[in-house]
């Protein structure tokens, strides 16, 4: 499955707290993504909470956009990536 980094900007901040409510919100996104065949791997959030860089596996960028739309999430940029592991050479 192709892997992508999705860049998002939210001027007001994303505001997902490390709480039960935040966990519930994340689970809801994961469930909506499944309908589009999209798997959320992880996200990196900027210090000001206004930008995220999210790693996904998905059949296409369009599937990511559909899933994001269902969750009301912005999409600024989608870049297909591959893993470069510094320990791959053994």
N, C-alpha and C positions, 0 to 999 in steps of 0.2 A: 504494500500500500504506500503511495507517495506520502511524504512528510512535508509540512508547510510551517512557516512562521507567519503569524497574523499579527500585524501591528494595529493597535487601537489607541485613539485619543478620546478622552472624556474630560472636557474643560472643568466640570464640576467635581471630578474625582469619581472613582469607581465605588468606593465605600463598602467593599465587602469585608466585614469585620471577622476576626477569628472567633466566631461565636456559633451557636446552634443555628441562628437565622442565616448567617453567612454560609454555613455548611449546607443548609437546606436550599439556598439559592444556587449554589454550585451544583448540587445533585439535580436540580430542575434543569439546568443547562445541559448537563450530561445526558439526561433522559431525552430532551428535545433533539440533541445532536444525533442520537441513535437512529431517528427516523430518516436522516439524510446520509447515514453511513459514515458519520464523522466521529472521530475519537479525540477527545481533549487529553493531551499528554501532560502538560504542565504550563504554567504561566509565570512570567517575571513581571513584577510591578515596579514602576519607577518610585523613587523616594517621595515624590510629591503626590503619588496615587492618581496621576492623570494620564499615564501611558502604560500600556501593557504590551508584552511580547509573548504571544501564546503559541505553543507548539501543538500541532494537530496532525493526525493521520486522516486522510480523506481521499475519496476517489477523484476529486477535482476541486479547483478553487470555487467553482459555482456551488458545489455541495456545501462548502464552508459558508459562503454568502447566504445560502438558504437557511442553514442552521442558525447563523447569527441573526438573521431577520426574525426568526421565530422567537429568539430570546431577547430581541430588542437591543442587540449589541452592535456598536459601530464597527466598521471594517475600513481601515485606512489603506492598508497594503497587505497583499498576500505574496509570499515568496516561497517557491519550492526549494527545499534544502536537503542535504544529506548529512549524516552523522560523521564527524571527524573526531575520533577518539585518540587522545595522545598516547594511549597504551596499546594501540592496535598492532604495532609491529612486534610485540612480544619481547 
